[in-house]
Amino acid sequence: MNNLKLKIDQELKHMKKLTNDPTLFLTIIFSLVVVSFFVLVPLYNVLKESFTFKETFSFENYKNAFGRSGNVAIILNTLKLGFITATLSLIIGFFFAYSTSYMKIKGKKIFDFIAMLPIISPPFVVALSAILLFGRQGLITRGLLGITDFEIYGFHGLVLVQVLSFFPIAYLMLVGLLQGIDPSVEEASRDLGASKLKVFTSVTFPLVIPGIANAFLLVFIQSIADFANPVVIGGNFTTIAVKIYQEGIGNFQLGIATALAMILLSMSISMFVVQRFYINKKSYITVTGKVSRARDLVKDKIVTIPVFITLISLTMFVILMYILIPIGSFVKLWGINYTPTLDHYKYIFDYGMDPIIQTTVLAVIATIITSIFSMILAFLIVRKKFIGKTFIEFTTIMALAIPGTIIGLGYVISYNITYKIPFTDITLIPPLTGTALIIVIAFIIRSLPVGVRSGMSSLQQIDPSIEEAASILGASSSKVFSSVTIPMIKEAFFSGLIYSFARSMTLVSTIIFLISAKWKLLTPTVMDNIDTGRIGIASAYCTILIIIVTTVMITMKIFISKIGVKK
């Protein structure tokens, strides 16, 4: 009881201290309001709608969701897809990471480049390439092998494109972990007589189990939340993310759509809880990341040559999938007429520039706001003490685990109405659906978690005494933040800038619910063209999108290297 009273007294003192700095106080209030209104309110409304039937509390929507023909199969489909994609992606990602970390193999930069591809390209690029290669008019199936009845659409095609899309994420998470293991730990085991297999199973593998569990969780959540690939190549194999869109936007059955959304969310959260329980149940030696000396890499050619051939084969296949997109944009009609042409680009430049311009403009606006706002949130979370700090941290990070379709559906329900000042008729927030503002907000909320985590990691490595010294000398919080904090974490700031832009340009699952006749974005336009069979135009749009994102990323990297930020 005394401890509680002491804690409350401390919190009140902190709050009283904050009121002495109005800018900081208002920033905290603003952050709490923004995070609550654009993350929690949509989630609450999705939950509320799922339990509302004919304006009363009811389980009817869940009964309909489970009772409708095929919906149980769709739920099982989603779980099956998630587990198989995560398992295969993990195996391939671990193979790439272990080979490049423990064997003397050239080409590490190529593998790192492969890991960047899912970030800079739209999520359905691999699906589009798979259609170009293995579709009914595919280059390999129809062109080379003469097969006319091969079917890429469906579960197997979907697993193929998701594994190729997501295994680089597993690689990226595991390669740093493996490289951070001190080789002296493994050598000590070998000196005690353990075989290489025994060292791997009893030392190396246990050290990376937390990383493996995190990689599996991330890929699983990405797989079940994926909207674009199942739409493009899923065929009759429907997943929950697609069904939510079909019920919510296609059939205007918001009740069933929200019930399915909560089922999808419960899958993500359940996996997260199981993973945390499993990891916390066991004790693992901490990987400090500090390596005492370089590792003696495996050089036996009997091992390295087959591994290298396998890695290169997989890498070339992935690169082939991405190269096909620009190639497909320069031929008349893929699978039938391979005559070189610029017709698809001519059509885009004559009639279809709006999606490109509008997406780029909105992404730039969102990127600037996200980068600044994420650093402000990171600063508040790491450096300041106030009531609601844990709430802001939890809510922003939680946004990463919420599938994009649920956020999109929540925005449609939440911002299609007018919010008034309580007990008055004064409009506080008008309906936002169909406006550019709601699209920019969606971009910001989807990119915010990564920016906040990046800023927090940087700030936690910097001694706060420098900022405290500035405060003691009389600088306000805003002055400390702009003149001391931001220059020290500029690397995280620019990393967030690059990620936010790429993420905003390629986002599909959330904004598919928010586009309107006035605001047509690039990724939904590409999907429309794929849906109507205009593969050439879709490929041209994808090529332009990848060029824009890559150009901005390279320009940013050159700029930040010029101003002395390490990358």
C-alpha positions in Angstrom: 0.0 0.0 0.0 2.8 2.4 0.9 4.6 1.5 -2.3 1.5 2.3 -4.3 1.2 5.7 -2.5 4.9 6.4 -3.1 4.5 5.5 -6.8 1.4 7.7 -7.2 3.3 10.6 -5.5 6.2 10.1 -7.9 3.9 10.1 -10.9 2.2 13.3 -9.8 5.6 14.9 -9.3 6.6 13.9 -12.8 3.4 15.4 -14.2 3.8 18.6 -12.2 7.3 18.9 -13.6 6.0 18.4 -17.1 3.5 21.3 -16.8 6.5 23.6 -16.3 7.5 22.8 -19.9 4.3 23.5 -21.9 5.8 22.3 -25.2 6.7 18.9 -23.8 3.4 18.6 -22.0 1.4 19.4 -25.2 3.6 17.0 -27.2 2.8 14.2 -24.8 -1.0 14.9 -24.9 -0.9 15.1 -28.7 1.0 11.8 -28.9 -1.4 10.1 -26.6 -4.4 11.4 -28.6 -3.0 10.5 -32.0 -1.9 7.0 -30.9 -5.3 6.3 -29.2 -7.4 7.7 -32.0 -5.7 6.1 -34.9 -4.7 2.7 -33.5 -7.1 1.9 -30.6 -10.3 3.5 -31.8 -10.3 1.5 -35.1 -9.5 -1.7 -33.3 -12.3 -1.0 -30.7 -14.8 -0.3 -33.5 -13.9 -3.5 -35.3 -14.4 -5.5 -32.1 -17.6 -3.6 -31.3 -19.0 -4.1 -34.8 -18.2 -7.9 -34.6 -20.5 -8.2 -31.6 -23.3 -6.0 -33.0 -26.2 -7.5 -34.9 -29.3 -5.4 -35.6 -27.9 -2.7 -33.2 -27.8 -5.1 -30.2 -25.0 -7.1 -28.6 -24.9 -10.5 -30.3 -22.7 -13.4 -31.3 -24.6 -13.7 -34.6 -21.8 -12.4 -36.7 -19.4 -15.0 -35.3 -22.1 -17.7 -35.9 -22.5 -16.5 -39.5 -18.7 -16.3 -39.9 -18.3 -19.9 -38.8 -21.6 -21.2 -40.2 -21.3 -19.9 -43.7 -20.3 -22.5 -46.2 -16.6 -22.5 -46.8 -15.6 -20.1 -44.0 -14.2 -22.8 -41.7 -12.2 -24.1 -44.6 -10.9 -20.5 -45.2 -9.8 -20.3 -41.6 -8.0 -23.6 -41.8 -6.5 -22.6 -45.2 -5.0 -19.5 -43.6 -3.4 -21.5 -40.7 -2.1 -24.1 -43.1 -0.6 -21.4 -45.4 1.0 -19.6 -42.4 2.6 -22.7 -40.9 3.9 -24.1 -44.2 5.2 -20.7 -45.5 6.9 -19.8 -42.1 8.5 -23.3 -41.9 9.9 -23.3 -45.4 11.0 -19.6 -45.2 12.8 -20.3 -42.0 14.6 -23.4 -43.4 15.8 -21.4 -46.5 16.6 -18.3 -44.5 18.6 -20.2 -41.9 20.4 -22.1 -44.7 21.4 -18.8 -46.3 22.4 -17.2 -43.0 24.4 -20.2 -41.7 26.2 -20.7 -45.0 27.3 -17.0 -45.3 28.3 -16.8 -41.6 30.1 -20.1 -41.1 31.5 -20.9 -44.6 34.0 -19.2 -46.8 31.6 -18.3 -49.6 31.6 -15.3 -51.9 28.6 -13.2 -52.7 27.4 -12.0 -49.3 26.5 -8.6 -50.8 24.2 -10.3 -53.3 22.4 -12.2 -50.5 22.0 -8.9 -48.6 20.6 -7.4 -51.8 18.1 -10.2 -52.1 17.0 -9.5 -48.5 16.2 -5.9 -49.5 13.9 -6.9 -52.4 10.8 -7.5 -50.4 11.1 -4.0 -48.9 11.6 -2.1 -52.2 9.1 -4.0 -54.3 5.3 -4.3 -54.0 4.2 -7.5 -52.2 2.7 -9.1 -55.3 5.7 -8.8 -57.6 6.7 -12.4 -57.1 3.1 -13.5 -57.7 3.1 -11.6 -61.0 6.4 -13.1 -62.0 5.2 -16.6 -61.1 2.2 -16.0 -63.5 4.6 -14.8 -66.2 6.8 -18.0 -65.7 4.3 -20.7 -64.8 0.9 -19.3 -65.8 -1.4 -20.6 -68.5 0.7 -18.5 -71.0 3.9 -18.9 -68.9 7.3 -18.7 -70.4 8.4 -22.1 -68.9 5.1 -24.0 -68.8 3.7 -23.0 -72.2 6.7 -21.5 -74.0 9.5 -24.0 -73.2 7.6 -27.2 -72.1 4.5 -26.8 -74.2 2.2 -27.6 -71.2 -1.2 -26.1 -71.7 -3.1 -27.2 -68.6 -0.6 -26.4 -65.8 -2.2 -24.5 -63.0 -0.1 -22.0 -60.9 -3.1 -20.5 -59.2 -3.9 -22.0 -55.9 -2.2 -23.3 -52.7 1.0 -24.5 -54.2 1.5 -21.3 -56.3 0.7 -19.2 -53.2 3.2 -21.1 -51.0 5.9 -20.6 -53.7 5.5 -16.9 -54.0 5.1 -16.3 -50.2 8.3 -18.3 -49.4 10.2 -16.4 -52.1 8.8 -13.1 -50.7 9.3 -13.8 -47.0 12.4 -16.0 -46.6 14.7 -12.9 -47.0 13.1 -11.6 -43.8 14.1 -14.7 -41.9 17.6 -14.5 -43.4 18.0 -10.9 -42.4 16.9 -11.7 -38.8 19.2 -14.7 -38.5 22.4 -13.6 -40.2 23.2 -10.9 -37.7 22.5 -13.3 -34.8 24.8 -16.0 -36.2 27.6 -13.5 -36.9 27.3 -12.2 -33.3 28.1 -15.7 -31.8 31.5 -15.6 -30.2 33.5 -18.4 -32.0 35.5 -19.1 -28.8 32.3 -20.7 -27.3 32.1 -23.2 -30.1 35.9 -23.8 -30.0 35.8 -24.6 -26.3 33.2 -27.4 -27.1 35.4 -28.8 -29.8 38.5 -28.7 -27.5 36.5 -30.9 -25.1 36.0 -33.5 -27.8 32.6 -32.6 -29.3 32.1 -33.3 -33.0 31.0 -30.6 -35.4 27.4 -31.9 -35.3 27.4 -32.0 -31.5 28.7 -28.4 -31.4 26.0 -27.3 -33.8 23.2 -29.1 -31.9 24.3 -28.3 -28.4 25.9 -24.8 -28.7 25.2 -22.9 -32.0 21.5 -23.9 -32.5 20.4 -23.2 -28.9 21.9 -19.7 -29.1 19.8 -18.8 -32.1 16.5 -20.4 -31.0 15.1 -17.0 -29.9 16.0 -15.6 -33.3 14.4 -18.6 -35.0 11.3 -18.2 -33.0 11.1 -14.5 -33.8 11.7 -15.1 -37.5 9.0 -17.8 -37.5 6.5 -15.5 -35.8 7.2 -12.6 -38.1 6.9 -14.7 -41.3 3.8 -16.5 -40.0 2.1 -13.1 -39.2 3.1 -11.7 -42.6 1.8 -14.8 -44.3 -1.6 -15.0 -42.7 -2.0 -11.2 -43.0 -0.9 -11.1 -46.7 -3.6 -9.7 -48.9 -2.0 -9.1 -52.2 -0.5 -12.5 -53.1 -3.6 -14.5 -52.3 -5.7 -12.1 -54.4 -3.3 -12.3 -57.4 -2.4 -16.0 -57.4 -4.6 -17.7 -54.8 -7.3 -18.8 -57.2 -9.9 -20.8 -55.4 -7.6 -21.0 -52.3 -9.1 -18.1 -50.3 -7.5 -16.8 -47.0 -9.1 -14.8 -44.2 -7.5 -11.5 -45.3 -9.1 -11.8 -48.7 -12.4 -12.9 -47.3 -12.5 -9.8 -45.0 -12.2 -7.6 -48.1 -14.8 -9.5 -50.0 -17.3 -9.4 -47.1 -16.5 -5.8 -46.0 -16.2 -4.0 -49.4 -17.7 -6.5 -51.9 -20.8 -7.7 -50.0 -21.1 -4.8 -47.5 -21.4 -7.4 -44.7 -19.4 -5.4 -42.1 -20.5 -7.6 -39.3 -19.1 -10.8 -40.8 -16.0 -9.0 -42.0 -15.2 -7.7 -38.5 -15.8 -11.1 -37.0 -13.4 -12.6 -39.5 -11.0 -9.8 -38.7 -11.1 -10.6 -35.0 -10.4 -14.3 -35.8 -7.4 -13.2 -37.9 -6.2 -10.9 -35.1 -6.6 -13.7 -32.5 -4.4 -16.0 -34.7 -1.6 -13.3 -34.7 -1.8 -12.7 -31.0 -2.0 -16.4 -30.1 1.2 -17.1 -32.0 2.8 -14.1 -30.3 1.8 -15.4 -26.8 2.9 -19.0 -27.6 6.2 -17.8 -28.9 6.8 -15.6 -25.8 5.8 -18.4 -23.5 8.1 -20.9 -25.3 11.1 -18.5 -25.3 10.6 -17.3 -21.7 10.2 -20.9 -20.4 13.8 -21.7 -21.2 17.0 -20.1 -20.3 19.3 -19.1 -23.2 22.8 -17.8 -23.0 22.7 -14.2 -24.1 24.3 -13.4 -27.4 26.2 -10.2 -26.6 27.0 -9.4 -30.2 30.7 -8.9 -29.3 32.9 -11.3 -31.1 36.4 -11.7 -29.5 38.0 -12.6 -32.9 37.1 -13.6 -36.4 35.6 -17.1 -36.9 37.6 -19.8 -38.7 35.3 -20.3 -41.7 34.6 -23.8 -43.2 36.8 -24.0 -46.3 36.4 -27.7 -47.3 35.4 -27.6 -50.9 33.5 -30.8 -50.6 31.1 -28.8 -48.4 31.4 -25.2 -49.8 31.0 -26.0 -53.5 27.6 -27.8 -53.2 26.4 -25.1 -50.7 27.5 -22.3 -53.0 25.8 -23.9 -56.1 22.6 -24.2 -54.0 22.7 -20.6 -52.8 23.5 -19.3 -56.3 20.7 -21.3 -57.8 18.1 -20.0 -55.3 19.4 -16.5 -55.7 19.3 -16.6 -59.4 15.8 -17.9 -59.3 14.7 -15.0 -57.0 16.5 -12.5 -59.2 14.8 -14.0 -62.3 11.4 -13.5 -60.7 12.1 -9.8 -60.3 13.8 -9.3 -63.7 10.8 -10.7 -65.5 8.7 -7.7 -64.4 10.6 -5.1 -66.5 10.9 -7.6 -69.3 7.2 -8.3 -69.3 6.5 -4.6 -69.5 8.4 -4.3 -72.8 6.6 -7.1 -74.8 3.3 -6.8 -76.6 1.4 -9.7 -75.0 3.2 -12.1 -72.7 2.9 -15.8 -73.8 1.5 -14.9 -77.2 3.4 -12.1 -78.8 6.9 -11.3 -77.6 7.5 -8.4 -80.0 9.3 -5.5 -78.2 7.1 -2.5 -77.6 6.8 0.7 -75.5 3.0 0.7 -75.8 2.4 -0.1 -72.1 4.5 2.8 -70.9 2.9 5.1 -73.6 -0.5 4.2 -72.2 0.6 5.0 -68.7 2.2 8.3 -69.6 -0.9 9.2 -71.7 -3.7 8.1 -69.4 -2.4 6.6 -66.2 0.0 9.0 -64.4 -2.4 9.9 -61.6 -1.8 6.9 -59.4 2.0 7.4 -59.7 1.9 11.1 -58.9 -0.6 10.8 -56.1 1.1 7.8 -54.5 4.5 9.5 -54.6 3.2 12.8 -53.2 1.2 11.2 -50.4 4.1 8.8 -49.5 6.6 11.8 -49.3 4.2 13.7 -47.0 3.7 10.6 -44.8 7.4 9.8 -44.8 8.4 13.3 -43.4 5.7 13.2 -40.7 6.5 9.6 -39.8 10.2 10.2 -39.4 9.8 13.2 -37.1 6.9 11.8 -35.1 8.6 8.4 -34.6 11.7 10.1 -33.2 9.5 12.3 -30.9 7.8 9.1 -29.6 11.1 7.3 -29.1 12.5 10.4 -27.3 9.4 10.5 -25.0 9.5 6.7 -24.3 13.3 6.5 -23.6 14.0 9.8 -22.0 10.9 11.1 -20.2 8.8 9.8 -17.3 5.0 10.4 -17.5 1.7 8.7 -17.1 0.9 6.9 -20.3 4.5 6.2 -21.4 4.0 2.4 -21.4 0.7 2.8 -23.2 2.3 4.7 -26.1 5.1 2.2 -26.4 2.8 -0.8 -26.3 0.3 0.7 -28.7 2.8 1.8 -31.3 4.6 -1.5 -31.3 1.2 -3.4 -31.3 0.4 -1.7 -34.6 3.1 -3.9 -36.2 1.4 -7.1 -35.2 -2.1 -6.0 -36.5 -2.8 -7.2 -40.0 -3.2 -4.4 -42.5 -6.7 -5.5 -43.5 -7.9 -5.1 -40.0 -6.5 -1.5 -39.7 -8.1 -0.7 -43.1 -11.5 -2.1 -42.1 -11.3 -0.3 -38.8 -10.6 3.0 -40.6 -13.6 2.5 -42.9 -15.9 1.9 -39.9 -14.3 4.6 -37.6 -13.8 7.6 -40.0 -16.9 7.5 -42.0 -18.7 9.5 -39.4 -18.5 13.0 -37.9 -16.9 13.4 -34.5 -18.4 16.3 -32.5 -17.3 18.1 -29.4 -19.3 16.4 -26.6 -22.6 18.1 -25.7 -22.3 20.5 -28.7 -23.0 20.5 -32.4 -19.5 21.7 -33.2 -17.7 19.4 -35.6 -14.3 18.2 -34.3 -13.4 15.8 -37.0 -15.4 15.5 -40.3 -15.7 12.2 -42.2 -12.2 11.2 -43.4 -12.9 8.3 -45.7 -12.2 9.1 -49.3 -9.7 11.8 -48.4 -6.0 12.1 -48.9 -5.6 12.7 -45.1 -6.8 9.2 -44.1 -4.4 7.6 -46.7 -1.5 9.6 -45.3 -2.5 8.6 -41.7 -2.7 5.0 -42.8 0.8 5.2 -44.2 2.1 6.8 -41.0 0.5 4.3 -38.6 1.8 1.3 -40.7 5.4 2.7 -40.7 5.5 4.1 -37.2 6.5 1.0 -35.2 9.7 0.4 -37.1 10.7 4.1 -36.8 10.0 4.1 -33.1 11.9 0.9 -32.4 14.8 2.2 -34.5 14.9 5.5 -32.6 14.6 3.8 -29.2 17.5 1.5 -30.0 19.7 4.4 -30.9 18.7 6.5 -27.8 19.3 3.6 -25.5 22.9 3.4 -26.6 23.5 7.1 -25.9 24.3 8.4 -22.4 21.5 10.8 -21.4 24.0 13.0 -19.5 24.6 15.0 -22.7 20.9 16.0 -22.9 20.8 16.6 -19.1 23.7 19.0 -19.4 21.8 21.0 -22.0 18.7 21.0 -19.8 20.7 22.2 -16.8 22.1 25.0 -19.0 18.6 26.2 -19.5 17.5 24.6 -22.9 13.9 23.7 -23.2 12.8 20.1 -24.1 12.1 21.2 -27.7 15.6 22.8 -27.9 17.2 19.7 -26.4 15.4 17.4 -28.8 16.1 19.5 -32.0 19.7 20.5 -31.2 21.1 17.6 -29.2 18.9 14.4 -29.5 18.2 14.5 -33.3 21.8 15.0 -34.3 22.8 12.1 -32.1 20.2 9.7 -33.6 20.3 11.0 -37.2 21.2 7.5 -38.4 18.0 6.1 -37.0 16.1 9.1 -38.3 17.3 8.6 -41.9 16.8 4.8 -41.7 13.2 5.4 -40.6 12.9 7.9 -43.5 14.0 5.3 -46.1 11.8 2.5 -44.6 8.7 4.7 -44.3 8.9 5.9 -48.0 9.4 2.3 -49.3 6.6 1.0 -47.0 4.2 3.7 -48.0 4.8 3.3 -51.7 4.3 -0.5 -51.6 1.5 -0.7 -49.0 -1.6 -2.6 -50.2 -3.6 -4.4 -47.5 -4.6 -1.2 -45.6 -5.1 1.3 -48.3 -7.2 -1.1 -50.5 -10.1 -0.2 -48.1 -9.4 3.6 -48.3 -9.0 4.4 -52.0 -11.7 6.5 -53.7 -12.5 7.8 -57.1 -10.4 10.9 -56.4 -7.4 9.2 -54.9 -6.2 6.2 -56.9 -3.0 4.7 -55.7 -0.4 2.7 -57.5 -0.6 -0.7 -55.9 -4.4 -1.1 -56.2 -4.1 0.1 -59.8 -1.5 -2.7 -60.5 -3.8 -5.2 -58.9 -6.7 -4.0 -61.0 -4.7 -4.5 -64.2 -3.6 -8.0 -63.2 -7.2 -8.8 -62.4 -8.3 -7.7 -65.9 -5.5 -9.6 -67.6 -3.5 -6.5 -68.7 -0.2 -8.0 -67.5 1.9 -5.7 -69.7 0.5 -2.5 -68.1 0.7 -4.1 -64.6 4.4 -4.9 -65.2 5.1 -1.4 -66.4 3.5 0.1 -63.3 5.5 -2.3 -61.1 8.7 -1.3 -62.9 8.1 2.4 -62.4 7.3 1.8 -58.8 10.5 -0.2 -58.1 12.5 2.5 -60.0 11.0 5.3 -57.9 11.6 3.5 -54.6 15.2 2.4 -55.6 16.1 5.9 -56.8 14.9 7.5 -53.6 16.7 4.9 -51.4 20.0 5.4 -53.3 19.7 9.2 -53.3 19.0 9.1 -49.5 22.0 6.8 -48.9 24.3 9.0 -50.9 22.9 12.1 -49.1 23.4 10.6 -45.6 26.9 9.4 -46.5 27.8 12.9 -47.5 26.6 14.3 -44.2 28.7 11.7 -42.3 26.1 9.2 -41.2 27.3 5.6 -41.2 25.2 3.2 -43.1 
